[in-house]
């Protein structure tokens, strides 16, 4: 049985017919069930599900980075939803269904108003799981602070694994290490994403990358 105070603005719960009432992040939500369901196996449906699956997989590898990098965009939604929504729109090629091809150079692992900073060097050593990333310590652009925390995400294209370091260094440190799940081999190709966030304000920068 549904409990309804006001179907538009009051607190409601339960289901009536094809409608379900619930609350989410302080909002009253009314969901309706579709009367008909389109072909779930169409090329376009398969393509969209493929893109969504890829984004969920990435998030599960770097949740702390996404939570810090998309915190300010998580208005009436989670950081996960903000991360997925942006990248589904901007980081995929949908021109050849049923395939959704991700563009590693277009992915953002952080988005915000602090001026972005590109990494200076990215160093990996054969037989080691550690990547060392260096970056400028200069404070010259809007929103930047020496105490900004670093977000670094690395993706090994040959081993298909992700690693991250969140809040382990500041902008003033100029360097941060990321430990990957496995050791590198000499020929492995790694894409590195760098961003900064302010713990007090919650603001972050757009991420830069070397893809």
PyMOL commands that set and color helices and strands:
alter all, ss='L'
color gray80, all
select helices_A, chain A and resi 43-61+63-69+71-73+79-90+171-173
alter helices_A, ss='H'
color red, helices_A
select strands_A, chain A and resi 3-4+12-16+19-24+27-32+92-96+99-102+119-124+130-135+149-156+161-170+175-179+190-197+208-209
alter strands_A, ss='S'
color yellow, strands_A
deselect
rebuild
show_as cartoon
